[in-house]
């Protein structure tokens, strides 16, 4: 059973939340990519995770600490391939040994920062420097992360390199003496690389250079001729000796790299323990930082299957409103197994309330702090949403057909203790059939073990026995005369005016509560002909 299908994930904007979760290391990204919800029966595990996140929020607010730890995190590379090769008996390259040495130094730097900052530590975030490998990869105790096959690794290597340096010095000295001799004999000045370019009009000098036993013709143009130093037989012999020594050096270095790789393979478990701890710590700090950004709180997890949100905020909607200078109204709601329905006019925020419940529940079950004043949650085994235009062109389904398909999928899961969210139930068909179908679906879901929250225009659905009827307060808190007076000055546009006057909070109502006239009032604000609004009010009174 899938906890959250792609359509539900998109409709409640959970991907927006995931995109805001900013891990810094390749290992933190692995934790994020494998992030999964905690299901019923895992209440203790989720509570433990949430407490970890909450305990890190003070450090997440500390900009200096975050700057220091992010500086370390950003330098951590993925060395798992090299560790695996070493564990399987492969010989690591010098660059791989450098990356592992750098990782070991970063572990120590991270450990020192965590200790000095008194960051909370748990078994799955414990960082332990591997001193034996540090000494192995830094035998001369340089304390710097650069890597080199040091002479200290082998007496034989040291001997080979010393001999090579002596031979290279001999070649250099003989080359310098040869260059000085030629310069003295011919009265010329050779370049540092032993080459020289002579104009063609210096015929006598060119003749002497061609006859000289230690000069080679290289090339010529239409005005110049280029020569270079020709090594002596002894220099050639020394160069061959250098090649032999380089071959010996390379073989000795390979033996050393093999030995180092073997030791790294032996410590693969310790390396992987640190990798896992770094990934988990990075992931927890990303959660904590995000929680600080959204002013989130730790949801209280209970075994009873319910959802209670006090002043919850849908962060994507909130931030969208903020960009255009509008304020978001926090929503409070309490839900239990069975059916609750939200009624109210369009533009009353019913859909946003639906998305809010889905998003905050999903965030909480993924171990995230939630944007609310308080949240109490009994875990769900699934969340299924039918929100927005759900046409399926691939399968030839209309909006109504797509909606019914999703509702059927939810119904099949309804005994599994989940959360079902349905926006504008049966709105895609004619009113009489829509009402009959809506009533039947609600009657069926009333007896199931899932929490169902739906929005509808059919007020009678909310008056059914057993259904919790929630109504958007909307404009009902305003007297008509007050609204008309407000309408005399719509200077900032109708939509902003509606947002300013509309109360998006929910209230529980009983069967006797009068139907609000928000749709008529919104039409009035949007400038619909007053005569039409008067006729509509009379029609409504006649129907009542």
C-alpha positions as CSV (number, residue, x, y, z in Angstrom):
1,X,0.0,0.0,0.0
2,X,1.5,3.3,-1.1
3,X,1.3,6.0,1.5
4,X,1.3,9.0,-0.9
5,X,0.7,8.7,-4.6
6,X,2.1,11.3,-7.0
7,X,-1.2,13.0,-7.7
8,X,-1.8,13.5,-3.9
9,X,1.8,14.6,-3.4
10,X,1.4,17.3,-6.1
11,X,-2.1,18.4,-5.0
12,X,-1.1,19.1,-1.4
13,X,2.3,20.7,-2.4
14,X,4.5,18.3,-0.5
15,X,7.1,18.4,-3.3
16,X,7.4,22.2,-2.6
17,X,8.4,21.2,1.0
18,X,10.9,18.6,-0.2
19,X,12.5,21.2,-2.5
20,X,13.0,23.4,0.6
21,X,14.8,20.7,2.5
22,X,18.4,21.6,1.8
23,X,21.0,18.9,2.6
24,X,24.6,19.8,2.0
25,X,26.5,16.4,1.7
26,X,26.1,13.5,-0.8
27,X,25.3,11.4,2.2
28,X,22.6,13.7,3.5
29,X,21.0,13.6,0.1
30,X,20.8,9.8,0.3
31,X,18.8,10.2,3.5
32,X,16.6,12.7,1.9
33,X,16.0,10.6,-1.2
34,X,15.1,7.6,1.0
35,X,12.9,9.6,3.2
36,X,9.7,7.7,4.1
37,X,6.7,8.3,6.3
38,X,6.3,6.7,9.7
39,X,3.1,4.6,9.8
40,X,0.8,3.4,12.5
41,X,2.8,1.3,15.0
42,X,5.8,3.5,14.6
43,X,4.7,6.3,16.9
44,X,7.7,6.0,19.2
45,X,10.2,6.0,16.4
46,X,8.5,9.2,14.9
47,X,8.5,10.9,18.3
48,X,12.2,10.2,18.7
49,X,12.9,11.6,15.3
50,X,10.9,14.7,15.9
51,X,12.6,15.3,19.3
52,X,16.0,15.1,17.6
53,X,14.9,17.7,15.0
54,X,13.4,19.9,17.7
55,X,16.6,19.7,19.8
56,X,18.7,21.0,16.9
57,X,16.6,24.1,16.2
58,X,18.7,26.3,18.5
59,X,21.8,25.4,16.6
60,X,20.0,25.9,13.3
61,X,19.3,29.4,14.4
62,X,23.0,30.0,15.2
63,X,24.3,31.5,12.0
64,X,28.0,31.2,13.0
65,X,27.6,27.5,13.9
66,X,25.7,26.8,10.6
67,X,28.4,28.6,8.6
68,X,31.1,26.5,10.2
69,X,29.4,23.2,9.8
70,X,28.2,23.9,6.2
71,X,31.8,24.8,5.4
72,X,32.8,21.3,6.4
73,X,29.8,19.7,4.8
74,X,30.4,21.3,1.4
75,X,33.9,19.8,1.3
76,X,32.8,16.3,1.9
77,X,32.9,14.1,-1.2
78,X,31.3,10.7,-2.0
79,X,34.1,8.2,-1.4
80,X,32.0,5.1,-1.2
81,X,33.3,3.7,-4.6
82,X,36.9,4.0,-3.4
83,X,36.1,2.3,0.0
84,X,34.3,-0.5,-1.8
85,X,37.3,-1.0,-4.2
86,X,39.7,-1.1,-1.2
87,X,37.4,-3.6,0.6
88,X,37.3,-5.8,-2.4
89,X,41.1,-5.9,-2.7
90,X,41.6,-3.2,-5.4
91,X,44.5,-0.8,-5.4
92,X,43.5,2.8,-5.0
93,X,44.9,5.6,-7.1
94,X,46.8,8.4,-5.5
95,X,43.8,10.8,-6.0
96,X,41.6,8.3,-4.2
97,X,44.0,8.1,-1.3
98,X,44.0,11.9,-1.1
99,X,40.2,12.0,-1.0
100,X,40.1,9.5,1.8
101,X,42.8,11.4,3.8
102,X,40.8,14.6,3.3
103,X,37.6,12.8,4.5
104,X,39.5,11.7,7.6
105,X,40.7,15.2,8.4
106,X,37.1,16.5,7.9
107,X,35.8,13.9,10.3
108,X,38.2,15.2,12.9
109,X,37.3,18.9,12.2
110,X,33.6,18.0,12.4
111,X,34.1,16.1,15.7
112,X,35.9,19.1,17.2
113,X,33.1,21.5,16.1
114,X,30.3,19.3,17.4
115,X,32.1,18.9,20.8
116,X,32.9,22.6,21.2
117,X,29.3,23.6,20.1
118,X,27.8,21.0,22.5
119,X,25.6,19.7,19.7
120,X,23.2,16.9,20.9
121,X,24.5,13.5,19.8
122,X,22.8,10.1,19.3
123,X,24.0,6.7,18.3
124,X,23.1,7.3,14.6
125,X,24.9,10.7,14.5
126,X,28.1,9.8,16.4
127,X,31.3,11.0,14.6
128,X,34.4,9.0,15.5
129,X,37.9,10.0,14.0
130,X,39.9,7.0,12.7
131,X,43.3,7.8,14.2
132,X,45.1,4.7,12.8
133,X,44.2,5.7,9.2
134,X,45.0,9.3,9.8
135,X,48.5,8.3,10.9
136,X,48.8,5.9,7.9
137,X,47.9,8.5,5.3
138,X,49.9,11.2,7.1
139,X,53.1,9.4,8.2
140,X,55.1,12.6,8.5
141,X,52.4,14.3,10.6
142,X,52.1,17.2,8.2
143,X,48.5,17.9,9.4
144,X,47.5,18.9,5.9
145,X,45.0,17.1,3.7
146,X,47.2,16.9,0.6
147,X,48.5,13.4,-0.1
148,X,51.8,12.1,-1.4
149,X,53.6,8.7,-1.4
150,X,56.0,9.7,1.3
151,X,59.5,8.5,1.6
152,X,58.6,7.4,5.1
153,X,56.5,4.5,3.7
154,X,59.6,2.5,2.5
155,X,63.3,2.5,2.9
156,X,63.6,1.1,-0.6
157,X,61.5,4.0,-2.0
158,X,63.6,6.5,-0.2
159,X,66.8,4.9,-1.6
160,X,65.4,4.9,-5.2
161,X,64.3,8.6,-4.9
162,X,67.7,9.7,-3.5
163,X,69.5,7.9,-6.4
164,X,67.2,9.4,-8.9
165,X,67.8,12.9,-7.5
166,X,71.5,12.4,-7.7
167,X,71.3,11.2,-11.3
168,X,69.0,14.1,-12.2
169,X,71.5,16.5,-10.6
170,X,74.4,15.0,-12.6
171,X,72.4,15.4,-15.8
172,X,71.6,19.0,-14.9
173,X,75.2,19.8,-14.2
174,X,76.5,18.2,-17.4
175,X,73.9,19.9,-19.4
176,X,74.8,23.3,-17.9
177,X,78.5,22.7,-18.6
178,X,77.8,21.6,-22.2
179,X,75.6,24.7,-22.8
180,X,78.3,27.0,-21.4
181,X,81.0,25.4,-23.5
182,X,79.0,25.7,-26.8
183,X,78.1,29.3,-25.9
184,X,81.9,30.1,-25.4
185,X,82.9,28.3,-28.6
186,X,80.3,29.9,-30.9
187,X,79.7,33.2,-29.1
188,X,76.0,32.6,-28.8
189,X,73.4,32.5,-26.0
190,X,71.3,29.4,-25.7
191,X,67.8,29.5,-24.3
192,X,67.2,27.7,-20.9
193,X,65.7,24.7,-22.7
194,X,68.9,24.4,-24.8
195,X,67.4,25.8,-28.1
196,X,68.4,28.8,-30.2
197,X,67.0,30.6,-33.3
198,X,69.5,32.0,-35.8
199,X,68.7,34.4,-38.7
200,X,69.5,32.9,-42.1
201,X,71.7,35.8,-43.1
202,X,74.3,34.6,-40.5
203,X,75.6,32.0,-42.9
204,X,79.0,31.5,-41.2
205,X,77.5,30.9,-37.8
206,X,74.9,28.5,-39.3
207,X,77.7,26.5,-41.0
208,X,79.6,26.2,-37.6
209,X,76.4,25.1,-35.8
210,X,75.7,22.4,-38.5
211,X,79.2,21.0,-37.9
212,X,79.0,21.1,-34.2
213,X,78.8,17.6,-32.6
214,X,76.4,18.8,-29.8
215,X,73.9,20.8,-31.7
216,X,70.8,19.4,-33.5
217,X,68.9,21.0,-36.4
218,X,65.2,21.3,-35.4
219,X,63.3,23.4,-38.0
220,X,63.4,26.5,-40.1
221,X,61.3,29.3,-41.5
222,X,62.0,31.6,-44.5
223,X,64.1,33.9,-42.2
224,X,65.3,31.7,-39.3
225,X,66.8,28.3,-38.4
226,X,66.2,26.6,-35.1
227,X,68.8,24.4,-33.3
228,X,68.8,22.6,-30.0
229,X,71.3,21.0,-27.6
230,X,72.4,17.5,-28.4
231,X,73.1,15.4,-25.3
232,X,76.4,13.7,-24.8
233,X,76.7,9.9,-24.7
234,X,77.0,10.1,-20.9
235,X,73.9,12.2,-20.7
236,X,72.0,9.6,-22.7
237,X,73.3,6.9,-20.4
238,X,72.1,8.9,-17.4
239,X,68.7,9.5,-18.9
240,X,68.3,5.7,-19.5
241,X,69.2,5.3,-15.8
242,X,66.5,7.7,-14.8
243,X,63.9,5.7,-16.7
244,X,65.0,2.5,-14.9
245,X,64.8,4.3,-11.5
246,X,61.4,5.8,-12.4
247,X,60.1,2.3,-13.2
248,X,61.5,1.0,-9.9
249,X,59.9,4.0,-8.1
250,X,56.5,3.3,-9.7
251,X,56.6,-0.3,-8.8
252,X,57.5,0.5,-5.2
253,X,54.7,3.2,-5.1
254,X,52.2,0.6,-6.4
255,X,53.3,-1.8,-3.6
256,X,52.7,1.0,-1.1
257,X,49.3,1.9,-2.5
258,X,48.3,-1.7,-2.4
259,X,49.3,-1.9,1.3
260,X,47.5,1.4,2.1
261,X,44.4,0.2,0.2
262,X,44.4,-3.1,2.2
263,X,44.4,-1.1,5.5
264,X,41.7,1.2,4.3
265,X,39.6,-1.9,3.3
266,X,40.0,-3.2,6.9
267,X,38.6,0.1,8.2
268,X,35.7,0.2,5.8
269,X,33.2,-0.4,8.5
270,X,34.5,2.5,10.6
271,X,34.4,4.7,7.5
272,X,30.9,3.7,6.6
273,X,29.7,4.4,10.2
274,X,31.0,7.9,9.9
275,X,29.4,8.3,6.5
276,X,26.1,7.2,7.9
277,X,26.4,9.5,10.9
278,X,27.3,12.5,8.6
279,X,24.4,11.8,6.4
280,X,22.0,11.5,9.3
281,X,23.3,14.7,11.0
282,X,23.1,16.6,7.7
283,X,19.6,15.4,7.2
284,X,18.5,16.3,10.8
285,X,20.0,19.8,10.5
286,X,18.3,20.3,7.2
287,X,15.0,19.4,8.9
288,X,15.7,21.7,11.8
289,X,16.8,24.6,9.6
290,X,13.6,24.2,7.6
291,X,11.6,24.1,10.8
292,X,13.1,27.4,11.9
293,X,12.4,29.0,8.5
294,X,8.7,28.1,8.7
295,X,8.4,28.8,12.4
296,X,7.4,25.1,12.9
297,X,6.5,23.2,16.0
298,X,6.9,19.5,17.0
299,X,3.6,17.7,16.4
300,X,2.5,15.5,19.4
301,X,2.1,12.0,18.2
302,X,-0.6,9.8,19.8
303,X,-2.0,6.3,19.2
304,X,-5.6,7.4,18.8
305,X,-6.5,8.0,15.1
306,X,-7.2,11.8,15.0
307,X,-5.8,15.1,13.6
308,X,-5.9,18.3,15.6
309,X,-4.4,21.5,14.1
310,X,-4.3,24.8,15.9
311,X,-3.6,27.8,13.7
312,X,-2.0,25.8,10.9
313,X,-0.5,27.5,7.9
314,X,-0.1,26.1,4.3
315,X,3.4,27.5,3.7
316,X,3.3,27.7,-0.1
317,X,-0.1,29.5,-0.1
318,X,1.2,31.8,2.8
319,X,4.3,32.7,0.9
320,X,2.4,33.3,-2.4
321,X,0.0,35.7,-0.6
322,X,2.9,37.5,1.1
323,X,4.5,38.2,-2.3
324,X,1.4,40.2,-3.3
325,X,1.1,41.9,0.1
326,X,-1.8,39.8,1.5
327,X,-2.0,37.9,4.8
328,X,-2.7,34.3,5.3
329,X,-5.3,33.3,7.9
330,X,-4.2,30.4,10.0
331,X,-6.7,27.5,10.2
332,X,-7.7,25.4,13.2
333,X,-9.4,22.1,12.7
334,X,-10.1,18.8,14.6
335,X,-10.8,15.6,12.8
336,X,-11.5,12.0,13.8
337,X,-12.4,8.8,12.0
338,X,-15.6,9.2,10.0
339,X,-16.6,12.1,7.8
340,X,-16.2,15.9,8.2
341,X,-17.2,18.3,5.5
342,X,-16.4,21.9,4.8
343,X,-19.0,24.2,3.2
344,X,-18.9,27.8,2.1
345,X,-18.7,29.9,-1.0
346,X,-16.0,29.8,-3.7
347,X,-13.0,32.0,-2.7
348,X,-13.7,31.0,0.9
349,X,-10.5,28.9,1.3
350,X,-12.1,25.5,1.5
351,X,-9.6,23.9,-0.8
352,X,-6.7,25.5,1.0
353,X,-8.0,24.1,4.3
354,X,-8.1,20.7,2.6
355,X,-4.6,21.0,1.4
356,X,-3.4,22.3,4.8
357,X,-4.6,19.1,6.5
358,X,-2.9,16.9,3.9
359,X,0.3,18.8,3.9
360,X,0.8,19.2,7.6
361,X,-0.1,15.5,8.2
362,X,2.4,14.4,5.5
363,X,5.1,16.7,6.9
364,X,4.6,15.4,10.4
365,X,4.6,11.7,9.4
366,X,7.9,12.4,7.5
367,X,9.5,13.7,10.7
368,X,9.3,17.4,10.0
369,X,8.2,20.2,12.2
370,X,4.9,21.7,11.1
371,X,3.8,25.3,10.5
372,X,1.2,25.6,13.3
373,X,0.8,26.8,16.8
374,X,0.1,23.2,17.9
375,X,-0.7,19.8,16.2
376,X,-1.8,16.5,17.7
377,X,-1.6,13.5,15.3
378,X,-2.6,9.9,15.2
379,X,-0.6,8.3,12.4
380,X,-2.2,7.3,9.0
381,X,-1.3,4.4,6.8
382,X,-2.1,6.3,3.7
383,X,-3.2,9.7,2.4
384,X,-5.4,9.9,-0.6
385,X,-6.5,13.2,-2.2
386,X,-8.9,14.2,-4.9
387,X,-8.2,17.9,-5.3
388,X,-8.4,20.2,-8.3
389,X,-9.0,19.3,-12.0
390,X,-8.2,15.6,-12.3
391,X,-9.0,14.9,-15.9
392,X,-7.1,12.0,-17.5
393,X,-6.6,12.6,-21.2
394,X,-4.6,9.3,-21.5
395,X,-7.5,7.2,-20.3
396,X,-10.2,9.5,-21.8
397,X,-11.8,10.4,-18.4
398,X,-13.6,13.6,-17.8
399,X,-13.1,15.6,-14.6
400,X,-16.0,13.7,-13.0
401,X,-14.6,10.4,-14.3
402,X,-11.2,11.1,-12.9
403,X,-12.7,12.1,-9.6
404,X,-14.7,8.9,-9.3
405,X,-11.6,6.8,-10.1
406,X,-9.7,8.5,-7.3
407,X,-12.6,8.2,-4.9
408,X,-12.9,4.5,-5.7
409,X,-9.2,4.0,-5.0
410,X,-9.7,5.8,-1.6
411,X,-12.7,3.7,-0.8
412,X,-10.7,0.5,-1.4
413,X,-8.3,1.7,1.2
414,X,-10.8,3.2,3.6
415,X,-10.5,0.3,6.2
416,X,-6.7,0.8,6.5
417,X,-6.8,3.8,8.8
418,X,-5.8,6.6,6.5
419,X,-6.7,10.1,5.6
420,X,-9.0,10.8,2.6
421,X,-9.3,14.3,1.2
422,X,-12.0,15.1,-1.4
423,X,-12.5,18.6,-2.9
424,X,-16.0,19.5,-4.2
425,X,-17.4,16.0,-4.1
426,X,-19.4,15.1,-7.3
427,X,-19.2,18.7,-8.6
428,X,-18.6,17.5,-12.1
429,X,-22.1,16.2,-12.8
430,X,-25.7,17.4,-12.6
431,X,-26.8,18.6,-9.1
432,X,-29.4,16.0,-8.4
433,X,-27.3,13.0,-9.2
434,X,-24.3,14.8,-7.7
435,X,-26.1,15.2,-4.4
436,X,-27.4,11.5,-4.4
437,X,-23.9,10.2,-5.2
438,X,-22.2,12.5,-2.6
439,X,-24.7,11.3,0.1
440,X,-24.1,7.7,-0.8
441,X,-20.3,8.1,-0.6
442,X,-20.5,9.9,2.7
443,X,-22.8,7.2,4.2
444,X,-20.3,4.6,3.1
445,X,-17.3,6.4,4.5
446,X,-19.0,7.2,7.8
447,X,-18.6,3.6,9.0
448,X,-15.0,3.2,7.8
449,X,-11.8,3.5,10.0
450,X,-10.3,6.4,8.0
451,X,-10.5,10.1,8.5
452,X,-12.4,11.7,5.6
453,X,-12.5,15.4,5.0
454,X,-14.3,16.8,2.0
455,X,-15.5,20.1,0.7
456,X,-18.9,20.4,-0.9
457,X,-21.5,22.9,-2.2
458,X,-24.3,20.6,-1.0
459,X,-25.1,22.0,2.4
460,X,-27.4,19.1,3.2
461,X,-24.4,16.8,3.2
462,X,-23.2,18.6,6.3
463,X,-26.5,18.0,8.0
464,X,-26.4,14.2,7.7
465,X,-26.3,12.3,11.0
466,X,-22.7,11.5,12.0
467,X,-21.1,14.1,9.7
468,X,-19.1,16.9,11.3
469,X,-20.1,20.0,9.5
470,X,-17.5,22.8,9.3
471,X,-18.3,26.1,7.7
472,X,-16.0,28.8,6.5
473,X,-16.9,31.9,8.5
474,X,-16.4,33.9,5.4
475,X,-18.3,37.2,5.3
476,X,-21.0,36.0,7.7
477,X,-19.5,38.1,10.5
478,X,-20.5,41.3,8.7
479,X,-23.9,42.9,8.6
480,X,-25.2,43.7,5.1
481,X,-25.2,47.5,5.8
482,X,-21.6,47.4,7.0
483,X,-20.6,45.5,3.8
484,X,-22.4,48.0,1.6
485,X,-20.6,50.8,3.4
486,X,-17.2,49.1,2.9
487,X,-18.1,48.7,-0.8
488,X,-18.1,52.5,-1.2
489,X,-14.3,52.4,-1.2
490,X,-12.7,49.6,-3.1
491,X,-9.4,51.3,-3.9
492,X,-7.0,48.4,-4.0
493,X,-9.0,46.0,-6.2
494,X,-11.8,43.5,-5.6
495,X,-9.6,40.4,-4.8
496,X,-7.5,42.2,-2.1
497,X,-10.8,43.7,-0.7
498,X,-12.3,40.2,-0.4
499,X,-9.1,38.9,1.2
500,X,-9.2,41.7,3.7
501,X,-12.9,41.1,4.7
502,X,-13.1,37.4,4.4
503,X,-12.6,35.3,7.5
504,X,-11.1,32.0,6.3
505,X,-11.4,30.3,9.7
506,X,-13.6,27.3,10.1
507,X,-16.4,26.9,12.7
508,X,-18.5,23.8,13.5
509,X,-22.2,24.3,12.8
510,X,-25.3,22.3,13.5
511,X,-28.3,21.5,11.3
512,X,-30.2,24.6,12.3
513,X,-27.5,27.1,11.2
514,X,-28.7,29.3,8.5
515,X,-27.0,29.0,5.1
516,X,-24.5,31.9,4.7
517,X,-24.9,34.3,1.7
518,X,-21.2,34.5,1.0
519,X,-21.6,33.8,-2.7
520,X,-24.1,36.7,-3.1
521,X,-21.8,39.0,-1.1
522,X,-18.8,38.0,-3.2
523,X,-20.8,38.6,-6.3
524,X,-21.8,42.0,-4.9
525,X,-18.1,42.9,-4.2
526,X,-17.1,41.8,-7.7
527,X,-19.6,44.2,-9.2
528,X,-22.5,42.0,-10.4
529,X,-25.6,44.0,-11.3
530,X,-27.5,44.8,-8.0
531,X,-30.9,43.9,-9.6
532,X,-29.6,40.4,-10.3
533,X,-28.4,40.0,-6.7
534,X,-31.8,41.2,-5.4
535,X,-33.6,38.6,-7.5
536,X,-31.1,35.9,-6.3
537,X,-31.9,36.8,-2.6
538,X,-35.6,36.6,-3.2
539,X,-35.1,33.2,-4.9
540,X,-33.1,32.0,-2.0
541,X,-35.8,33.2,0.5
542,X,-38.5,31.5,-1.5
543,X,-36.5,28.2,-1.6
544,X,-36.0,28.4,2.2
